[in-house]
Amino acid sequence: MAYGEKRGYDKQARKWRYRGRYKKPDGTWGSVSKDDEGQPFYKERDAEAYAHGLETDVRRKTFLDPRNSRITVQEWSELWIESVELANRSDTTYRQRLRTVILPQWGAHAMGDVTTVAVKTWEQQLRKRYSARYVKSAMSIMRVMFDDAVTSKVRADNPVPTLQSRRRGKFKGRQVEDEVVIATPRQAYLLACNARQMRGVVGYALVLTIAYCGLRISEAAGLRREHLVLGDEGQGPRLLVTEQNQYVDGKPAQVAPKYGSTGSIILPPFLAALLKEVLASHQSEWVFPAPKGGKMHTGTWFYAAVWRRWVDGCAPEADPLGRPARLPELRAVAGVEGLVPHGLRHSMKVWLDELKHPRVAVEERMRHRIPGVEGTYSHTTLPMEKDIAADLQRLWETSSTAVGDDGEWEEPRAARERKPRRKLISQESPTALSGDAVEDEADEVVVT
């Protein structure tokens, strides 16, 4: 039976301290000298009452050893991260968020001392320094870490607010503006024309393949010749998504697509013919090689030196020896400032939704999974796929033969200034690790 006992005299408080003694689940005696708020017991009956409560928890099988909650966040994170099974990029992101944002603030705190109010205050401070997406990512990782701490009986509750519990204080209406920039078929074509001027038919086909197949940029970079089945044997020409280019331990490697989203995508006729032209134009094993034939890397250099020029245009780059300009003059495509390759994946989804294709066929082309009963009983047929290919062919024909006007183009846009909050992010952030790391986080909209 639980009881209290005198421990020692607190000279500062000028009071005697007490501790509670109680029977643990294994039959041994445990002791507790502080309450849930970390305050010592100065009365014997308080210590005894707390110890009685712990014994009640033992009988109800809800007992949490108070000593478990004294483990620091740093110590728990080291145990926890090794227990979580993650894909390579997610593992890199989790460790980076812990190292640069979470642990500098909470690492020295005991797990049991982290409170919801303190976490909420910290979150508001983060929002003043970092982008909303970065803060959301850090908070999600911390929430999962504390969820597992609750499951492992390190503490009784999760102090990281969920979406529901955060709905307090000043009301914040939903943002009307969409963060993702999307393109029309015509804008995708104009973007591809800019790409052709810089990278020839390879750049031209790269943009159109991403747009009309809904590929992630890392998947396009990882396409090999054997991933294209361009002969039509009744199933239509196909592009097989089986792997993607990704950095593993700082080195480029071929890994499974994000979420394991492999698939076979039917190609519209124009794209099948274009990809045949691409394969005939080089000897590389990669469908979209770098200019010298090696694997195309899609890190920050690609975004800054290549992709941004396709979108925002650029002035010609003079040659110091008086030869023809090394970089052609490109005009900016109007209406798509800020577009990233992943925006073309979003764009294809919008085009197919506007054309009223069955949801199951559209989601399968996106390589999403529809949850619940709908996902169980809905199936994509070959006629559905062929209808999508036919409509995409019509979109291409319309966009590529339309009579253009000057309003479709703008003068080259100045390089976008880096936002101040980005300068506060560690150099180990995803934007430093790889150019498409942050972009891929946008794909959290995937239906799972």
Summary of the structure (lengths in Angstrom):
residues: 448
radius of gyration: 28.8
end to end distance: 50.5
largest distance: 94.2
contacts: 1284
relative contact order: 0.10
helix: 49%
strand: 12%
